[in-house]
Amino acid sequence: MINATRLFAIARKEAIQLRRDTKSLALAFLLPALLLVLFGYAITWDVEDINTAVVDHDNSARSRELVDAFRSSGYFTIKTYGDRASEIEPLLKRGSISIALIIPPDFAADLAADRPAKLQAVVDGSDAHTATVILGYTQAIVGAYSAKLRSGRVRLHLPLEIQSRVWYNEELKSRNMIVPGLIAVIMMIIAAMLTSLTIAREWERGTMEQLVATPVGRVEVVLGKLLPYLAVGLIDVVISAVLGVLLFGVPFRGDPFLLLALSFFFLVGVLGLGIFISTVARTQILATQIAMVATFLPALLLSGFMFSIDVMPPALQAITYVIPARYFLVVTRGIFLKGVGLEVLFVQGLLMIALAFLGLGLAVLAFKKELQ
């Protein structure tokens, strides 16, 4: 049976210890904001200012019109004009350009004769993601240019017109998707690191003997040490959300109280994992190292933040089910961008509750009130 008096006595003791430890306080409040700002500006999947070379063998009004279409798109920056296609390879090797547009000499003549005109695009494929985006931009611009040419020819009108509309991230800014995901990743790392020092600190300072001599139960010790850091974690979530909206301009369309409620269960699970690591490691240095490895790489690589879980091997997909950041990532993006409620996030909420009990259970089982 949990005694509330003993529980809050442990929580008060841990809160006083945390208040006196200025380094831990700085880690708790400043590091999440610092990481969010640093990663929020550093990580981007947007591709802009694409350095472009043009080799125009046709040099006609039509070919210049096509080049102007690329320039006016806002994505391509024409860096150089060449006379021969052989000049392109050295520029690509040096990284001076990312794409070269080669227009054949019969480009305008083919258009005038109603024959398919060709445009060669040579793209630096050393970065597969960037190359894919560049090719997508190129195809879109060429498609829009082709539609413009067809608009003056009634007999070439298409019977079907496609109209697209983007929901939730209308400007297609990668930052709107990255920042809510960063909150999940950063909070998993920071929360586990904070509590990974709690039990280990007792062993290193020789105060574990006093704790063992008290009538406080294992559950009360674990919960008492967790509560102050839970409050810190919830404050960090609020600070991160405010920074995301005010500093990065990420829309917040959902219920802030739902975000806090689901953050509560997410943090309980991760904080419990940190206490479990602290209990097993017994030294602060080792506990910090284990917490970093156990949270940073899984949260960054296996939560769906950097890579889609659907394309991972089946073995890695199975591992992702026990990573709390996987579910909290869906929660933050859903509440921020889509404004969804519990009717959509119900499954994620249940899974985070289950992981919260798992984290607490591991911490309680690992902590033993005996000297070894």
C-alpha positions, -999 to +999 in steps of 0.1 A: +000+000+000+014+034-010+016+059+018+010+094+005+030+110+033+061+089+027+057+094-011+056+131-010+085+132+015+107+114-010+094+137-038+102+168-016+137+155-008+144+149-045+130+184-054+153+200-029+182+181-043+173+191-078+170+228-067+204+227-052+220+211-082+222+240-106+238+219-134+208+195-134+185+225-134+203+239-164+201+205-181+164+202-173+153+236-186+179+251-209+190+220-229+156+211-244+151+246-256+187+248-269+184+215-287+150+225-302+164+257-316+196+241-328+180+211-345+150+231-357+172+254-378+198+227-387+175+200-399+155+207-430+143+187-459+134+217-480+155+220-512+159+256-523+185+278-542+194+249-565+226+258-584+219+252-620+239+252-652+223+257-686+236+245-720+213+260-746+221+247-780+189+261-795+192+297-782+156+305-793+128+324-777+112+291-767+143+278-750+149+311-732+113+310-721+118+276-706+149+287-687+130+317-674+103+293-661+130+276-640+145+309-628+111+324-618+101+293-599+121+304-569+139+270-565+165+272-592+194+297-594+211+298-628+248+299-620+264+295-654+257+291-691+278+267-711+284+260-747+292+223-746+277+194-726+313+184-717+316+214-694+289+200-671+308+171-656+336+191-639+310+214-623+290+184-609+322+169-596+332+200-577+297+205-564+293+239-580+259+229-594+233+203-586+216+201-620+224+209-656+197+216-682+207+207-717+184+220-745+189+204-779+193+226-811+159+215-825+139+224-794+119+253-809+115+236-842+100+205-826+075+226-807+065+245-838+060+213-857+039+198-829+066+171-822+077+161-787+105+183-777+133+170-755+150+185-725+179+167-708+184+172-671+216+159-655+213+157-617+240+151-591+227+119-574+252+117-546+225+129-523+195+107-533+169+127-514+180+160-528+182+145-563+147+131-560+133+165-549+152+183-577+138+159-603+103+164-589+106+202-592+120+198-627+091+176-638+066+200-623+081+231-641+083+213-674+047+201-669+035+236-662+054+249-692+038+222-714+004+231-702+010+268-710+019+259-745-012+237-749-035+265-736-033+282-770-042+251-789-079+242-786-074+208-802-048+198-776-069+206-745-070+177-721-104+163-711-094+160-675-081+187-653-064+179-620-067+203-591-047+196-560-050+209-525-026+204-496-040+200-461-024+205-427+009+219-442-003+241-470+032+257-477+049+222-476+075+235-452+095+207-437+100+227-405+063+223-397+068+186-396+103+186-380+097+208-350+067+188-335+088+156-341+118+172-324+097+177-292+091+140-290+127+131-297+143+157-274+119+150-245+126+113-246+164+119-244+163+146-217+137+128-195+156+096-194+189+114-187+175+133-158+162+103-139+191+081-149+211+101-122+187+097-093+195+063-078+231+063-090+236+096-071+224+080-039+250+052-043+279+075-051+271+099-022+267+072+003+231+081+012+216+049+000+221+034+035+199+060+050+172+054+023+173+017+029+169+022+067+136+041+062+102+024+061+096+038+026+086+011+001+101+005-034+071+019-052+071+050-030+108+056-037+104+052-074+073+074-076+088+100-052+119+104-072+099+105-105+074+132-095+097+163-095+111+153-129+076+147-142+068+184-133+100+195-150+092+175-181+057+189-185+071+225-182+097+216-208+069+204-232+051+237-227+083+257-233+091+236-265+055+240-278+057+278-273+091+280-290+078+260-319+048+283-324+065+317-318+100+311-331+094+286-359+059+296-369+045+261-366+007+261-365-009+248-333-044+236-342-052+212-314-061+211-277-032+221-255-047+202-225-048+170-245-011+175-254-003+179-217-024+148-207-007+126-233+027+141-225+021+130-189+019+093-198+048+096-223+070+112-196+061+087-170+073+058-192+105+075-202+113+087-166+107+052-153+131+039-179+157+064-166+152+053-130+156+016-142+189+025-159+200+044-128+193+014-106+211-010-128+242+012-135+248+025-100+273+052-113+262+085-127+287+083-156+277+049-167+240+057-162+243+088-184+260+068-212+235+040-211+206+065-211+220+083-241+225+052-261+191+037-251+172+069-260+190+090-285+195+065-313+161+048-310+142+081-307+160+096-337+162+066-360+134+042-350+105+065-341+096+075-376+112+110-372+140+106-397+128+075-417+094+060-423+088+029-402+070+012-431+102+009-452+123-006-423+131-043-421+105-064-402+129-069-373+134-032-368+097-025-372+091-049-343+116-030-321+098+003-328+067-009-309+085-005-275+098+030-283+076+057-266+087+084-290+071+065-319+036+072-304+044+106-290+056+117-325+021+109-339+006+128-310+026+160-314+022+161-352-014+153-350-022+180-324+001+206-339-007+203-376-041+185-378-058+195-346-070+160-340-085+149-307-086+118-286-108+100-310-079+098-334-051+095-308-068+070-286-046+041-297-014+061-292-026+071-258-033+035-247+000+024-259+018+052-241-001+042-209+010+006-213+047+017-218+043+040-187+034+010-166+062-010-182+088+017-174+075+020-138+074-017-134+110-022-146+122+006-122+104-009-092+116-045-099+152-033-104+153-012-072+159-033-041+160-019-006+191-038+004+229-031+004+249-053-019 
